[in-house]
């Protein structure tokens, strides 16, 4: 009985984990023109999302994506 509970918990955890994944955004500071990676979508006019509608699942994906965004590589 104990093994069934452990298996059930493992299955639930693996299914629920992607739902709690933190999104990453590539944003640019309007004043400095410097690109950074944030874990929340900007709500002020001081920064803008430069990756379009792309939301990255991991920081490493966002870092790789930031290297391909023309605005970030030209400054």
N, C-alpha and C positions, 0 to 999 in steps of 0.2 A: 504493500500500500504506500509506503514511503517513497519508493522509486517512481510510482505514478505521479505523485505530487511534485517531485523534483522535475520530472519530464514536462509536466503541464506548466510549471513555472518557467522553465527554460523556453518553451514554445511561446508562451505569452510575452516574455521579455524580448525575444527575437522579433516578434511581430510588432510590438509596441515601440521598439527602439527607433525606427525611422520616423515615427510621428513626433518624437521629441528632438530630432536632429536640429541643431542650430544653423540657420541659414547665414551665408556670408555675402556681402555686397562690396563691389568695387566702387568707391566714391571719390570725388575730387573736390577739394577745398576751392571755393570760388575765388578767394583772394590770392592764395599762394599758388594755385594750379597744381598742387601736389596731390597725387593719388594715394589712397590708403584703403585698407580693408576693414569693414565694420561688421558687427554681428547683428545690427539692426538697421532697418531702412531709415534713411534720414527723414526727419520731419521738419527741418528748418531749411531756409534758403541759403545757408552758409555752405552747404555741401550738396552736391548733386550725384545721382547714381549715373556712372558712365558705362556700366556694363549692360545698359538697356534693360530688358526684362529678365536677363540671366540672373538666377539665384544659385550660388554655388553651395554644395553640400559640405565641403570641407575647406579648411583654410588653404591647404596646398592647391586645391582646384582654383580657388580665388587668386592665389599668387600667380599661378600659371596663366589664368585669364587676364590678370592685370598686365602681364607682359605682352599680350596680344591686342590690348585696347590702344588704338593709335594715339588718343589724347594723352594717355599716361606715358607712352614711350617717347613722345615728341618734346616733352618738357623736362 
